[in-house]
């Protein structure tokens, strides 16, 4: 964690003190004095709906140490300067329902698959991932990334699933919560199949242990109890749809209002994952899905499995002939939640059906916009609001002194056009800069590896 003295120093710098002198003092004490400056850049700080023009942003190590007008803030001697002229700088984005392969072999996947997934997240501008299903050794992976041994987004991880197969009694449920807390998982992942009694035991013990739980809403629990018992997020909107009967009838504002109000009252957040769920329920255009350019970065066996699903869809979530209505109801609900001020958090559930890590945001963000969210609110859902969610872990999600240096440099103003996010000029993750050329090189390497694998 950051020392109070550092916070005080950053506040002085931000208030107009001499950043150059402060950095020189820090360099004498630091084994890594590297300083990076984004010069003449337009900044979206994301603490409000504003744009700061012609700024300098100074980064040392993994922290932003100063933000100020280019005419007033000196460039420290020896700093690496990134030309921001005409460009826009904003916080890196978050994937709040993502998945990360384990360190060990993963169902016969290529040995490089884990690193490729981490790279794809970064290439999509995703610098933070809330991993929603832990595997053995993933906590070591999290530490390896944090220490710089492996390149990837900062991870906050849920442990192995709580479901009808892993929870057998109320006491065992409580003991499992305590184990996850002791092992260092950041939250508990809830899956389907839990009884209300077991869910209540998990919720009560999680509160006692000070660990969040989130995810699906088991059928025997229901959305109201999940909200009342303290689920930190409701993911995918399925619990709402089940309670409202939104699979096969058009939902009205009156239908949705009580649950929307309950969600707001209890400060539950929602991770919609709309684009993926359109595919799962059968509402997507299969030909359009198979034409996604980003599929070239995924292993052939993964693509084959996705193709099999759209050719023969099924499972608990598939809606058949009512899929289009179901998808429309999801959009209506997302709009109602947003308009009521319920916290919406950005997430895509990648990698899943035609949802490629990082690059899946280009499929999700238009869905959020179609539900009535403004560009600012969409950006906030993946930046400042995620920083608030993880406020007990670190400071990030805004461009201001003291925040973790997770930054996205883009060629245009995303407040006007979200598509500028899809081809960033560069990404900074914990102070490490990845230029567009570096990102293109890494993506080309992944695509070439996939082609080579397909020829074997």
Buried (B, 14 or more C-beta within 10 A) or exposed (E): EEEEEBEEBBEBBBEEBEBBEBBBEBBEEEEEBBBBBBBBBBBBBBBEEEEBEBBBBBBBBBBBBBBBEBEEBBBBEEBEBBEBEEBBBBBBBBBBBBBBBBBEEBEEBBEBBBBBBBBBBBBBBBBBBBBBBBBEEBBEBBEBBBEEEBBBBBBBBBBBBBBBEBBEEBEEBBEBBBEBBEEEBBBBBBBBBBBBEBBBBBBBBBBEBEBBBBBBBBBBBBBBBBBBBBBBBBBBBBBBBBBBEBBEEEBEEEBBEEBBEBBBEBEBBBBBBBBBBBBBBBBBEBEEBEEBEBBBBBBBBBBEEBBEBBEEBEEEBEBEEBBEBBBBBBBBBBBBBBEBEBBBBBBBBBBBBBBBBBBBBBBBBBBBBEBBBEBBBBBBBBBBBBBBBBEEBBBBBBBBBBBBBBBBBBEBBBBEEBEBBBBBBBBBBBBBBBBBEBBEEBBEEBBEBBEEBEEE
